Amino acid sequence: MKAFRIAILVMVLLMAVSLVNSAYLTRRCDEWTARLNAVTDAAGSGDWDTAQQTVAALDNDWQAKQSYLHMTLQHEEINTADTLLQQCVLFVDIQDIDSLFDAALQLSLQWDHLAEMEQLSIKNVL
């Protein structure tokens, strides 16, 4: 009976950790998307200096979270998001608004996908 209780406790703890991870990742992805929107808004209004500062800060924050992301997510999905973010940085540097908007949209969708992958749902369980 004691072993059964331990097994249930471990399952409950794992469920709690997965819910916390899901909430944290969803919050981070929403924050990164908001910051990316600030980049595109600044670029759209012609303020490339602000866009460059904002995308650099976003990139620094993204890079700072890489260890955690690589422990909790699929590497291929992270690499896709990283590639798209680096494209956004490049397009801000060369001031290519159309390409920036396209890459930013794809990156925003990728961050939504990352958050969705960690949410508790029947699709993710099966």
N, C-alpha and C positions, 0 to 999 in steps of 0.2 A: 504494500500500500504506500510506503514511503517513496519508493521509486516512481510510482505513478504521480504522486504530488510533485516530485522534482521535475518530471517530464512536463507536467502541466505548467509549472512555474517557468520553465525554460521557454515553452511555447508562448506564454503570455508576455514574457520579457522580449522575445524576438518580435512579436507583433507590435509591441509598444515602440521598440527601436525603429521598426520599419515605418510606423506612422509618423514618428518624429522626423525621420529622414525625409519622408515625402513632403511634410509641411515645410521643412527647411529648404529643400530643393525648389519647391514651388515658389516660395518667397524670394529666393535668390534669382530664379529665372524671371520672375515678374520685375524685380528690381533691375536686372540687366536689360530687359526689354524697355523699361522706362528710360533708362540712361541712353540706350540706343536711339530711342525716339527723340531724345534731346539732341543727339548728334545730327540726326536727319533734319530736325527742325532748324537747327543753327545753320546747317549747310544749305537748306532750302531758302533761308533768308539771306544767304550770302556771307554769313559770319563764319568764315572758314577757320579763323583763329580759335574761336570758342568750340567749334566742331572738333578741331584737332586736339585741344586740351581735354575735352570730354571723352573722346574716343581713346585717348592715351590712358586716362584714369580708368575707363572701363576695361581696357586691355590689361592693365596692371591688376585690377581686382580679379578678373577672370584667371589670370596666371597664378595669382596667390591661392586660388581655390583648386588648382589642378590636382594636388595630392589627394584631397578629399574626393574629388570627382572620380579620379581613377580607381579609388577603392570602392566606390558605390555604383558606378555606372559602367556601361559597355564602352570600351576604349574607342571603337569605331565611331560611335555617336559623338563622343567628346572631340575626336579628331575632326569630324565634319564641322562642328560648331567652331572649333579653333580656326580652321581654314577659312570659314566665312567671316569670322571676326578679323582675321589678318587681311582679308580682301577689303573689308570696310576701312581698316586703318590705311591701306594703300590708296583707296579711292578718295579718302579725305585728303591725304597727302598730295595727290595729283589733281584734286578738286574736280573730280568726275561725278557730277550729281546724279546722272541717270544710272550709272553703274552702282553708285553708293545706295540708291534707293532699292535697286534690285537685290543686292547682296544683303542689305539690312532686312528686307522682307524675308528672305530665305533664312537668315540667322534668327529672326524672331520666331519663325515657324519651327526651327530646329530646337530653340529653347523651350517652346511649348511642348514639343515632342519629348524632350528630356524630362520635363516635369511630369508629363502624362505617363511615361514609362514607370515612374516610381509610385504612382497613386494606387491606392488599394481599390481594385476593381476586379470583377470576375474575369475580364479579359486578361489582366496581368497575372491572375492566379492560375488560370488554365493554361 
